[in-house]
Amino acid sequence: MALVSSKGMYGLAAMYELHLLKSAKPVQIKAISQNAEIPQNYLEQLLGLLKKAGLVTSVRGAYGGYTLAKDSRDISIKEIFVALEGDLNIVDSEIKNPALALFYKEKTTELEAIFDISLADLSKYQQIVSRQICYSI
């Protein structure tokens, strides 16, 4: 059982791509799709959800595309997943047993804390990957 679906994974990849490009100009969906390896039709759906959540803005026209709606330091991974997945609850039904209900509530809170880092904070993982590549050469 995966806690994050492909919708969440692709959405985060698209947002991270927009963060990496840090372009003042809107980024065309084709470029995001190619760079993040996301099917373009699916990406259009995801960007629509992210736009509705206020995480990206779009510009129409020949020079149109998408940009982050706010600084990547002000966008949390949790916000992205909630916009795409609905919420981060571990269970999606009512728990009758009070001990188990408390357990699931506690673990959901811990899960939310894991994803409560900014989009910009993902850069530290890129730095680690870059160092590993340098050492393996």
DSSP file (Angstrom, degrees, kcal/mol; ACC not computed):
  #  RESIDUE AA STRUCTURE BP1 BP2  ACC     N-H-->O    O-->H-N    N-H-->O    O-->H-N    TCO  KAPPA ALPHA  PHI   PSI    X-CA   Y-CA   Z-CA
    1    1 A M              0   0    0      0, 0.0     2,-0.4     0, 0.0     0, 0.0   0.000 360.0 360.0 360.0 121.1    0.0    0.0    0.0
    2    2 A A        -     0   0    0      1,-0.1     3,-0.1     0, 0.0     0, 0.0  -0.733 360.0-156.2 -91.0 137.8    1.5    3.3   -1.1
    3    3 A L  S    S+     0   0    0     -2,-0.4     2,-0.5     1,-0.2    -1,-0.1   0.763  86.6  46.3 -81.4 -26.3    0.8    6.4    1.0
    4    4 A V  S    S-     0   0    0      4,-0.0    -1,-0.2     3,-0.0    84,-0.0  -0.976  81.7-147.6-120.0 125.0    1.4    8.7   -2.0
    5    5 A S     >  -     0   0    0     -2,-0.5     4,-2.3    -3,-0.1     5,-0.2  -0.186  35.3 -95.6 -80.9 177.0   -0.1    7.8   -5.4
    6    6 A S  H  > S+     0   0    0      1,-0.2     4,-3.0     2,-0.2     5,-0.3   0.820 125.4  62.4 -62.3 -29.2    1.3    8.5   -8.8
    7    7 A K  H  > S+     0   0    0      2,-0.2     4,-2.2     1,-0.2    -1,-0.2   0.937 107.6  41.9 -60.4 -46.6   -0.8   11.7   -8.8
    8    8 A G  H  > S+     0   0    0      2,-0.2     4,-2.4     1,-0.2    -2,-0.2   0.903 115.7  49.5 -66.9 -42.2    1.1   13.0   -5.7
    9    9 A M  H  X S+     0   0    0     -4,-2.3     4,-2.2     2,-0.2    -2,-0.2   0.937 114.9  43.0 -64.1 -47.4    4.5   11.8   -7.1
   10   10 A Y  H  X S+     0   0    0     -4,-3.0     4,-2.5     2,-0.2    -1,-0.2   0.895 113.5  52.5 -66.2 -40.0    4.0   13.4  -10.5
   11   11 A G  H  X S+     0   0    0     -4,-2.2     4,-2.3    -5,-0.3    -2,-0.2   0.916 110.7  46.7 -63.0 -42.7    2.6   16.6   -9.0
   12   12 A L  H  X S+     0   0    0     -4,-2.4     4,-2.7     2,-0.2    -1,-0.2   0.901 111.0  53.0 -65.2 -40.2    5.6   17.0   -6.7
   13   13 A A  H  X S+     0   0    0     -4,-2.2     4,-2.1     2,-0.2    -2,-0.2   0.908 110.0  48.1 -61.6 -41.7    7.9   16.3   -9.6
   14   14 A A  H  X S+     0   0    0     -4,-2.5     4,-2.1     2,-0.2    -2,-0.2   0.918 112.9  47.4 -65.2 -43.5    6.2   19.1  -11.6
   15   15 A M  H  X S+     0   0    0     -4,-2.3     4,-2.1     1,-0.2    -2,-0.2   0.901 111.5  50.8 -65.0 -40.1    6.4   21.5   -8.8
   16   16 A Y  H  X S+     0   0    0     -4,-2.7     4,-2.6     2,-0.2    -1,-0.2   0.883 107.8  53.8 -65.1 -37.2   10.0   20.7   -8.2
   17   17 A E  H  X S+     0   0    0     -4,-2.1     4,-2.3     2,-0.2    -2,-0.2   0.921 108.2  49.1 -62.1 -44.2   10.7   21.2  -11.8
   18   18 A L  H  X S+     0   0    0     -4,-2.1     4,-1.5     1,-0.2     5,-0.4   0.888 111.2  51.2 -62.7 -37.7    9.2   24.7  -11.7
   19   19 A H  H  < S+     0   0    0     -4,-2.1    -2,-0.2     1,-0.2    -1,-0.2   0.923 110.1  49.0 -63.5 -44.4   11.3   25.4   -8.6
   20   20 A L  H  < S+     0   0    0     -4,-2.6    -2,-0.2     1,-0.2    -1,-0.2   0.883 110.2  50.1 -64.8 -38.8   14.5   24.3  -10.4
   21   21 A L  H  < S-     0   0    0     -4,-2.3    -1,-0.2    -5,-0.2    -2,-0.2   0.813  78.7-172.6 -72.2 -29.4   13.8   26.5  -13.4
   22   22 A K     <  +     0   0    0     -4,-1.5     2,-0.3    -5,-0.2    -3,-0.1   0.828  22.3 172.2  39.2  44.6   13.1   29.6  -11.3
   23   23 A S        -     0   0    0     -5,-0.4    -1,-0.2     1,-0.1     4,-0.1  -0.627  41.1-152.2 -88.0 139.0   12.0   31.3  -14.4
   24   24 A A  S    S+     0   0    0     -2,-0.3    -1,-0.1    -3,-0.1    -2,-0.1   0.758  87.0  69.3 -74.0 -25.5   10.4   34.8  -14.4
   25   25 A K  S    S-     0   0    0      1,-0.1    -2,-0.1    39,-0.0    41,-0.1  -0.638 103.1 -95.3 -90.0 150.2    8.7   33.7  -17.6
   26   26 A P        -     0   0    0      0, 0.0     2,-0.5     0, 0.0    41,-0.2  -0.370  37.8-127.7 -62.3 143.7    6.0   31.0  -17.5
   27   27 A V  B     -A   66   0A   0     39,-2.8    39,-2.6    -4,-0.1     2,-0.0  -0.824  23.7-119.0 -96.8 128.0    7.3   27.5  -18.3
   28   28 A Q    >>  -     0   0    0     -2,-0.5     4,-1.9    37,-0.3     3,-0.6  -0.344  17.2-122.4 -68.5 146.7    5.4   25.7  -21.1
   29   29 A I  H 3> S+     0   0    0      1,-0.3     4,-2.8     2,-0.2     5,-0.2   0.819 110.6  60.6 -59.7 -32.8    3.7   22.5  -20.1
   30   30 A K  H 3> S+     0   0    0      2,-0.2     4,-2.4     1,-0.2    -1,-0.3   0.901 105.2  47.9 -62.3 -41.2    5.7   20.6  -22.8
   31   31 A A  H <> S+     0   0    0     -3,-0.6     4,-2.7     2,-0.2     5,-0.3   0.913 112.9  47.4 -67.3 -42.5    9.0   21.5  -21.1
   32   32 A I  H  X S+     0   0    0     -4,-1.9     4,-2.6     1,-0.2    -2,-0.2   0.938 112.5  50.8 -62.1 -45.6    7.7   20.5  -17.6
   33   33 A S  H  X>S+     0   0    0     -4,-2.8     5,-2.0     1,-0.2     4,-0.7   0.916 114.7  42.2 -58.5 -46.9    6.4   17.2  -19.1
   34   34 A Q  H  <5S+     0   0    0     -4,-2.4     3,-0.4     3,-0.2    -2,-0.2   0.940 117.2  45.4 -68.2 -47.5    9.8   16.4  -20.7
   35   35 A N  H  <5S+     0   0    0     -4,-2.7    -2,-0.2     1,-0.2    -1,-0.2   0.879 122.0  36.5 -66.2 -38.2   12.0   17.4  -17.9
   36   36 A A  H  <5S-     0   0    0     -4,-2.6    -1,-0.2    -5,-0.3    -2,-0.2   0.442 106.2-125.2 -94.7  -0.7   10.0   15.7  -15.1
   37   37 A E  T  <5 +     0   0    0     -4,-0.7    -3,-0.2    -3,-0.4    -4,-0.1   0.945  58.9 145.4  55.0  54.5    9.1   12.7  -17.4
   38   38 A I      < -     0   0    0     -5,-2.0    -1,-0.2    -6,-0.2    -2,-0.1  -0.978  59.2-104.8-121.2 131.6    5.3   13.1  -16.8
   39   39 A P     >  -     0   0    0      0, 0.0     4,-2.6     0, 0.0     3,-0.2  -0.353  31.2-132.4 -55.5 131.2    2.8   12.3  -19.6
   40   40 A Q  H  > S+     0   0    0      1,-0.2     4,-2.0     2,-0.2     5,-0.1   0.862 102.3  52.0 -60.1 -41.0    1.6   15.7  -20.8
   41   41 A N  H  > S+     0   0    0      1,-0.2     4,-1.2     2,-0.2    -1,-0.2   0.909 113.1  45.2 -63.0 -40.8   -2.1   15.0  -20.7
   42   42 A Y  H  > S+     0   0    0     -3,-0.2     4,-2.1     1,-0.2    -2,-0.2   0.895 109.4  56.2 -68.3 -39.9   -1.9   13.8  -17.1
   43   43 A L  H  X S+     0   0    0     -4,-2.6     4,-3.0     1,-0.2     5,-0.3   0.873 101.0  57.9 -60.2 -38.7    0.3   16.8  -16.2
   44   44 A E  H  X S+     0   0    0     -4,-2.0     4,-1.6     1,-0.2    -1,-0.2   0.909 107.6  47.5 -58.9 -42.1   -2.4   19.2  -17.5
   45   45 A Q  H  X S+     0   0    0     -4,-1.2     4,-1.7     2,-0.2    -2,-0.2   0.923 113.1  48.0 -63.9 -44.8   -4.9   17.6  -15.0
   46   46 A L  H  X S+     0   0    0     -4,-2.1     4,-2.5     1,-0.2     5,-0.2   0.921 109.8  51.2 -64.2 -44.7   -2.4   17.9  -12.2
   47   47 A L  H  X S+     0   0    0     -4,-3.0     4,-2.3     1,-0.2    -1,-0.2   0.839 106.1  57.0 -64.2 -31.5   -1.5   21.5  -12.9
   48   48 A G  H  X S+     0   0    0     -4,-1.6     4,-2.2    -5,-0.3    -1,-0.2   0.914 109.3  44.8 -62.5 -42.9   -5.3   22.3  -13.0
   49   49 A L  H  X S+     0   0    0     -4,-1.7     4,-1.6     2,-0.2    -2,-0.2   0.895 113.7  49.7 -67.1 -40.4   -5.6   20.9   -9.4
   50   50 A L  H  <>S+     0   0    0     -4,-2.5     5,-2.7     2,-0.2     6,-0.8   0.857 110.9  50.1 -67.9 -34.3   -2.4   22.8   -8.3
   51   51 A K  H ><5S+     0   0    0     -4,-2.3     3,-1.6     4,-0.2    -2,-0.2   0.919 107.9  52.7 -67.7 -43.8   -3.8   26.0   -9.8
   52   52 A K  H 3<5S+     0   0    0     -4,-2.2    -2,-0.2     1,-0.3    -1,-0.2   0.842 108.1  52.2 -59.7 -34.0   -7.1   25.6   -8.0
   53   53 A A  T 3<5S-     0   0    0     -4,-1.6    -1,-0.3    -5,-0.1    -2,-0.2   0.487 118.2-114.1 -81.2  -3.7   -5.2   25.2   -4.8
   54   54 A G  T < 5S+     0   0    0     -3,-1.6    -3,-0.2     2,-0.2    -2,-0.1   0.721  85.7 115.3  79.7  21.4   -3.3   28.4   -5.4
   55   55 A L  S   <S+     0   0    0     -5,-2.7    14,-2.6     1,-0.2    15,-0.5   0.720  76.9  25.8 -96.7 -24.4    0.1   26.8   -5.8
   56   56 A V  E     -B   68   0A   0     -6,-0.8     2,-0.3    12,-0.3    12,-0.2  -0.943  65.5-150.1-132.9 158.2    0.7   27.6   -9.5
   57   57 A T  E     -B   67   0A   0     10,-2.5    10,-2.0    -2,-0.3     2,-0.4  -0.900  13.7-148.3-121.2 156.7   -0.5   30.3  -11.8
   58   58 A S  E     -B   66   0A   0     -2,-0.3     2,-0.4     8,-0.2     8,-0.2  -0.935   6.8-159.1-128.4 151.8   -0.9   30.0  -15.6
   59   59 A V  E     -B   65   0A   0      6,-2.4     6,-1.7    -2,-0.4     2,-0.1  -0.997  17.9-141.4-126.8 130.5   -0.6   32.4  -18.5
   60   60 A R        +     0   0    0     -2,-0.4     3,-0.2     4,-0.2     2,-0.2  -0.477  53.6  52.3 -87.7 161.2   -2.4   31.7  -21.8
   61   61 A G  S >  S-     0   0    0      1,-0.2     3,-1.8    -2,-0.1    -2,-0.1  -0.459 100.9 -46.9 111.5 179.9   -1.0   32.3  -25.2
   62   62 A A  T 3  S+     0   0    0      1,-0.3    -1,-0.2    -2,-0.2    -2,-0.0   0.825 139.7  36.6 -59.4 -35.1    2.1   31.6  -27.3
   63   63 A Y  T 3  S+     0   0    0     -3,-0.2    -1,-0.3     2,-0.1    -2,-0.1   0.104  99.3 118.7-104.6  21.1    4.4   32.6  -24.5
   64   64 A G    <   +     0   0    0     -3,-1.8     2,-0.3   -39,-0.1    -4,-0.2  -0.108  23.7 116.9 -80.4 179.4    2.2   31.1  -21.8
   65   65 A G  E     - B   0  59A   0     -6,-1.7    -6,-2.4   -37,-0.1     2,-0.3  -0.989  56.7 -51.6 156.6-152.1    2.8   28.4  -19.3
   66   66 A Y  E     +AB  27  58A   0    -39,-2.6   -39,-2.8    -2,-0.3     2,-0.3  -0.906  36.7 177.2-125.0 147.8    3.0   27.9  -15.6
   67   67 A T  E     - B   0  57A   0    -10,-2.0   -10,-2.5    -2,-0.3     2,-0.2  -0.945  43.4 -89.5-137.2 160.1    4.9   29.5  -12.7
   68   68 A L  E     - B   0  56A   0     -2,-0.3   -12,-0.3   -12,-0.2   -13,-0.1  -0.507  30.9-139.1 -66.3 140.2    4.9   28.9   -9.0
   69   69 A A  S    S+     0   0    0    -14,-2.6     2,-0.3    -2,-0.2   -13,-0.2   0.707  82.5   9.1 -76.9 -19.8    2.2   31.1   -7.3
   70   70 A K  S    S-     0   0    0    -15,-0.5     5,-0.1     1,-0.0    -1,-0.1  -0.932 104.0 -60.5-149.5 172.0    4.6   31.9   -4.4
   71   71 A D    >   -     0   0    0     -2,-0.3     3,-2.2     1,-0.1     4,-0.1  -0.249  46.5-122.9 -57.4 141.5    8.2   31.4   -3.4
   72   72 A S  G >  S+     0   0    0      1,-0.3    48,-1.5     2,-0.2    47,-0.9   0.716 111.8  64.0 -63.4 -19.8    9.2   27.8   -3.2
   73   73 A R  G 3  S+     0   0    0      1,-0.2    -1,-0.3    46,-0.2    -2,-0.1   0.687 102.5  50.9 -73.0 -16.5   10.2   28.4    0.4
   74   74 A D  G <  S+     0   0    0     -3,-2.2     2,-0.5    44,-0.1    -1,-0.2   0.264  94.6  81.7-104.6   9.7    6.5   29.1    1.1
   75   75 A I    <   -     0   0    0     -3,-0.9    44,-2.8    -4,-0.1    45,-0.3  -0.967  67.7-154.1-116.7 119.8    5.1   26.0   -0.5
   76   76 A S  B  >  -C  118   0B   0     -2,-0.5     4,-1.7    42,-0.3    42,-0.3  -0.613  23.9-126.5 -92.7 154.3    5.2   22.8    1.6
   77   77 A I  H  > S+     0   0    0     40,-2.7     4,-2.6    38,-0.4     5,-0.2   0.881 114.0  59.0 -60.4 -38.3    5.3   19.3    0.2
   78   78 A K  H  > S+     0   0    0     37,-2.1     4,-2.8    39,-0.3    -1,-0.2   0.910 102.1  52.4 -57.8 -44.4    2.2   18.7    2.5
   79   79 A E  H  > S+     0   0    0     36,-0.2     4,-2.3     1,-0.2    -1,-0.2   0.903 109.7  49.4 -58.9 -42.0    0.3   21.4    0.6
   80   80 A I  H  X S+     0   0    0     -4,-1.7     4,-1.7     2,-0.2     5,-0.2   0.944 112.9  45.6 -63.6 -48.9    1.1   19.8   -2.7
   81   81 A F  H  X>S+     0   0    0     -4,-2.6     4,-3.9     1,-0.2     5,-0.5   0.900 112.9  50.1 -63.5 -40.8    0.0   16.4   -1.6
   82   82 A V  H  X5S+     0   0    0     -4,-2.8     4,-1.7     1,-0.2    -1,-0.2   0.904 109.2  52.3 -64.4 -40.2   -3.2   17.7    0.0
   83   83 A A  H  <5S+     0   0    0     -4,-2.3    -1,-0.2    -5,-0.2    -2,-0.2   0.858 123.1  29.6 -62.2 -34.5   -4.0   19.6   -3.2
   84   84 A L  H  <5S+     0   0    0     -4,-1.7    -2,-0.2    -5,-0.2    -1,-0.2   0.830 130.0  33.6 -95.5 -37.3   -3.6   16.5   -5.2
   85   85 A E  H  <5S-     0   0    0     -4,-3.9     2,-0.3    -5,-0.2    -3,-0.2   0.654  98.0-123.3 -97.0 -18.4   -4.6   13.6   -2.9
   86   86 A G  S  <<S-     0   0    0     -4,-1.7     2,-0.3    -5,-0.5    -4,-0.1  -0.338  77.0 -14.1 102.9 -51.6   -7.3   15.4   -0.8
   87   87 A D        -     0   0    0     -2,-0.3    -3,-0.0    -6,-0.2     0, 0.0  -0.953  60.9-113.5-165.7-179.1   -5.6   14.8    2.6
   88   88 A L        +     0   0    0     -2,-0.3    23,-0.1   -84,-0.0    24,-0.1   0.070  56.0 144.5-116.0  24.0   -2.9   12.8    4.3
   89   89 A N        -     0   0    0      1,-0.1    -2,-0.1    22,-0.1    16,-0.1  -0.370  46.2-144.6 -64.0 141.1   -5.0   10.6    6.5
   90   90 A I  S    S+     0   0    0     14,-0.3     2,-0.3     1,-0.1    -1,-0.1   0.863  87.9  33.1 -74.0 -36.7   -3.6    7.1    7.0
   91   91 A V        -     0   0    0     13,-0.1    -1,-0.1     2,-0.1     4,-0.1  -0.890  64.2-158.2-118.6 152.5   -7.1    5.6    7.1
   92   92 A D        +     0   0    0     -2,-0.3     2,-0.3     2,-0.1    -1,-0.0   0.135  68.6  65.1-117.8  21.0  -10.2    6.8    5.3
   93   93 A S  S    S-     0   0    0      0, 0.0     2,-0.2     0, 0.0    -2,-0.1  -0.921  91.7 -84.0-136.5 165.5  -12.9    5.4    7.5
   94   94 A E        -     0   0    0     -2,-0.3     2,-0.6     1,-0.1    -2,-0.1  -0.469  38.1-141.7 -71.0 135.8  -14.2    5.8   11.0
   95   95 A I        -     0   0    0     -2,-0.2     6,-0.1     1,-0.1    -1,-0.1  -0.885  12.2-168.7-101.7 121.7  -12.3    3.8   13.6
   96   96 A K        +     0   0    0     -2,-0.6    -1,-0.1     4,-0.0     3,-0.0   0.856  67.2  81.5 -78.0 -37.1  -14.6    2.4   16.4
   97   97 A N  S  > S-     0   0    0      1,-0.2     4,-2.6     2,-0.0     5,-0.2  -0.602  71.5-149.9 -75.8 120.2  -11.8    1.2   18.7
   98   98 A P  H  > S+     0   0    0      0, 0.0     4,-2.2     0, 0.0     5,-0.2   0.846  94.9  52.0 -61.5 -35.3  -10.7    4.3   20.7
   99   99 A A  H  > S+     0   0    0      2,-0.2     4,-2.3     1,-0.2     5,-0.1   0.925 113.6  43.3 -67.3 -43.5   -7.1    3.0   21.1
  100  100 A L  H  > S+     0   0    0      2,-0.2     4,-2.9     1,-0.2     5,-0.2   0.879 111.4  54.7 -69.5 -36.8   -6.7    2.4   17.4
  101  101 A A  H  X S+     0   0    0     -4,-2.6     4,-2.1     2,-0.2    -2,-0.2   0.917 110.6  46.1 -60.9 -42.8   -8.4    5.8   16.6
  102  102 A L  H  X S+     0   0    0     -4,-2.2     4,-2.6     2,-0.2    -2,-0.2   0.909 111.9  51.9 -65.4 -42.6   -5.8    7.5   18.8
  103  103 A F  H  X S+     0   0    0     -4,-2.3     4,-2.5     1,-0.2    -2,-0.2   0.944 112.1  44.9 -57.7 -51.0   -3.0    5.5   17.2
  104  104 A Y  H  X S+     0   0    0     -4,-2.9     4,-2.2     1,-0.2   -14,-0.3   0.874 112.5  51.8 -64.7 -37.4   -4.1    6.4   13.7
  105  105 A K  H  X S+     0   0    0     -4,-2.1     4,-2.0    -5,-0.2    -1,-0.2   0.932 111.4  47.3 -63.8 -45.2   -4.6   10.1   14.7
  106  106 A E  H  X S+     0   0    0     -4,-2.6     4,-2.0     1,-0.2    -2,-0.2   0.915 113.5  47.3 -62.2 -44.2   -1.1   10.2   16.2
  107  107 A K  H  X S+     0   0    0     -4,-2.5     4,-2.4     2,-0.2    -1,-0.2   0.845 109.0  54.1 -70.0 -33.6    0.5    8.6   13.1
  108  108 A T  H  X S+     0   0    0     -4,-2.2     4,-2.5     2,-0.2    -1,-0.2   0.909 108.1  50.4 -64.5 -41.0   -1.3   10.9   10.7
  109  109 A T  H  X S+     0   0    0     -4,-2.0     4,-1.8     2,-0.2    -2,-0.2   0.901 111.1  48.8 -62.4 -41.5    0.1   13.8   12.6
  110  110 A E  H  X S+     0   0    0     -4,-2.0     4,-1.7     2,-0.2    -2,-0.2   0.893 110.2  51.7 -65.0 -39.8    3.6   12.4   12.4
  111  111 A L  H  X S+     0   0    0     -4,-2.4     4,-1.5     1,-0.2    -2,-0.2   0.921 107.9  51.2 -62.9 -44.3    3.1   11.8    8.7
  112  112 A E  H  < S+     0   0    0     -4,-2.5     4,-0.2     1,-0.2    -1,-0.2   0.883 107.7  53.7 -59.9 -38.3    2.0   15.4    8.2
  113  113 A A  H >< S+     0   0    0     -4,-1.8     3,-1.0     1,-0.2    -1,-0.2   0.862 103.1  57.2 -65.5 -35.5    5.1   16.5   10.0
  114  114 A I  H 3< S+     0   0    0     -4,-1.7    -1,-0.2     1,-0.2    -2,-0.2   0.904 112.7  40.3 -60.2 -41.6    7.3   14.5    7.6
  115  115 A F  T 3< S+     0   0    0     -4,-1.5   -37,-2.1     1,-0.2     2,-1.0   0.322  86.3 101.2 -92.6   8.3    5.9   16.3    4.6
  116  116 A D    <   +     0   0    0     -3,-1.0     2,-0.3    -4,-0.2    -1,-0.2  -0.293  56.9 107.9 -90.9  51.9    5.9   19.7    6.3
  117  117 A I  S    S-     0   0    0     -2,-1.0   -40,-2.7    -3,-0.1   -39,-0.3  -0.864  72.9-102.2-119.3 159.7    9.1   20.9    4.5
  118  118 A S  B     -C   76   0B   0     -2,-0.3     3,-0.5   -42,-0.3     4,-0.5  -0.388  21.6-117.9 -82.5 159.2    9.3   23.4    1.8
  119  119 A L  S >  S+     0   0    0    -44,-2.8     3,-1.3   -47,-0.9     4,-0.2   0.872 117.7  57.1 -57.4 -39.1    9.7   22.7   -1.9
  120  120 A A  G >  S+     0   0    0    -48,-1.5     3,-1.8   -45,-0.3    -1,-0.2   0.815  94.0  67.4 -64.0 -30.5   13.0   24.6   -1.7
  121  121 A D  G >  S+     0   0    0     -3,-0.5     3,-1.4     1,-0.3     4,-0.4   0.697  82.3  75.2 -65.5 -17.8   14.2   22.2    1.0
  122  122 A L  G X> S+     0   0    0     -3,-1.3     4,-1.3    -4,-0.5     3,-1.1   0.712  76.4  79.1 -66.1 -17.5   14.3   19.5   -1.6
  123  123 A S  H <> S+     0   0    0     -3,-1.8     4,-2.2     1,-0.3    -1,-0.3   0.807  81.5  64.3 -60.6 -29.4   17.4   21.1   -3.0
  124  124 A K  H <> S+     0   0    0     -3,-1.4     4,-1.6     1,-0.2    -1,-0.3   0.849 100.8  51.2 -64.6 -30.9   19.4   19.5   -0.2
  125  125 A Y  H <> S+     0   0    0     -3,-1.1     4,-2.3    -4,-0.4    -1,-0.2   0.855 107.1  53.1 -71.7 -34.6   18.6   16.1   -1.6
  126  126 A Q  H  X S+     0   0    0     -4,-1.3     4,-2.6     2,-0.2    -2,-0.2   0.891 107.2  52.3 -64.3 -39.1   19.8   17.3   -5.0
  127  127 A Q  H  X S+     0   0    0     -4,-2.2     4,-2.2     2,-0.2    -2,-0.2   0.895 109.0  49.8 -63.9 -39.9   23.1   18.3   -3.4
  128  128 A I  H  X S+     0   0    0     -4,-1.6     4,-2.3     2,-0.2    -2,-0.2   0.931 111.7  47.9 -63.8 -45.4   23.4   14.8   -1.9
  129  129 A V  H  X S+     0   0    0     -4,-2.3     4,-2.2     1,-0.2    -2,-0.2   0.910 110.7  52.0 -61.6 -42.9   22.7   13.2   -5.3
  130  130 A S  H  X S+     0   0    0     -4,-2.6     4,-2.1     1,-0.2    -1,-0.2   0.898 109.9  48.7 -61.9 -40.9   25.2   15.5   -7.0
  131  131 A R  H  X S+     0   0    0     -4,-2.2     4,-2.3     2,-0.2    -1,-0.2   0.908 110.0  51.8 -65.1 -41.5   27.9   14.6   -4.4
  132  132 A Q  H  X S+     0   0    0     -4,-2.3     4,-1.5     1,-0.2    -2,-0.2   0.887 109.3  50.1 -63.4 -38.2   27.3   10.9   -4.9
  133  133 A I  H  X S+     0   0    0     -4,-2.2     4,-0.7     1,-0.2    -1,-0.2   0.912 110.0  50.7 -65.4 -42.0   27.6   11.2   -8.6
  134  134 A C  H >< S+     0   0    0     -4,-2.1     3,-0.6     1,-0.2    -2,-0.2   0.891 110.9  48.8 -62.7 -39.3   30.9   13.0   -8.2
  135  135 A Y  H 3< S+     0   0    0     -4,-2.3    -1,-0.2     1,-0.2    -2,-0.2   0.785 108.0  54.2 -72.2 -26.6   32.3   10.4   -5.9
  136  136 A S  H 3<        0   0    0     -4,-1.5    -1,-0.2     1,-0.2    -2,-0.2   0.599 360.0 360.0 -84.9  -9.5   31.3    7.5   -8.2
  137  137 A I    <<        0   0    0     -4,-0.7    -1,-0.2    -3,-0.6    -2,-0.1   0.466 360.0 360.0 -83.8 360.0   33.1    9.0  -11.2
